[in-house]
Amino acid sequence: MFLDWKGVFLSPLLQPNLPIRLRSLAPAVHLASVPILVSPQEADHQEHNSPNMSLSPPDPSVNFAHILRLLNTNVDGKNKIMYALTEIKGVGRRFANIVCKKADVDLNKRAGQLNSDELERIVTILQNPQEFKIPDWFLNRQRDFTDGKTFQLLSNGVDSRLRDDVERMKKIRAHRGLRHAWVLRVRGQHTKTTGRRGKQVGPKKK
């Protein structure tokens, strides 16, 4: 087959005494532009069976909170709820996981998608984990020194209780308390070459 300058196919078996047979190119047809006729019953069946394939825009009435305020902490609403809760001091991934399961919240949901009822359940479980059958060994404050109770410290309570513990150790002149008072390393680290403070003294010249 040969193609002339007008986009017309020419037969290779051309003879001088025979007329030339021309065959024009048909225009290309895109399948996307061809309308497909579907009965109303089939359209309804496809819509119910494939809800994720809907091209409709999101519902503007659904509010998405980009920043949440939970327990005096700003929580990023774009993160999944399990990881968003770890931004609260005193809440780790394992504790956040069991809290979401106790609150019957989908772990794949973003924090900004939760409604007020779900957030209220989560905060209630965070503040009272033992009432929802979370074991004592899961909590971060075991047998407190003042009252002997076991509970979960959250947010500002972590810093205040740590400050009280350090002051108590200083008062009873415990070794850890003295190291805190002297602003030295507490956990047995070497201090010859690290943790130096104050004015730096260089080597003396001879």
Buried (B, 14 or more C-beta within 10 A) or exposed (E): EEEEEEEEBBEEEEEEEEEEEEEEEEEEEEEEEEEEEEEEEEEEEEEEEEEEEEEEEEEEEEEEBEEBEBBEBEBBBEBBBBBBBBBBBBBEEEBBBBBBEBBEBEEEBBBBBBEEEBBEBBBBBBEEBBEBEBEBEBBBBEEEEEEEEBBBBBBEBBEEBEEEBBEEBBEEEEEEBEBBEEEEEBEEEEEEEEEEEEEEEEEEEE
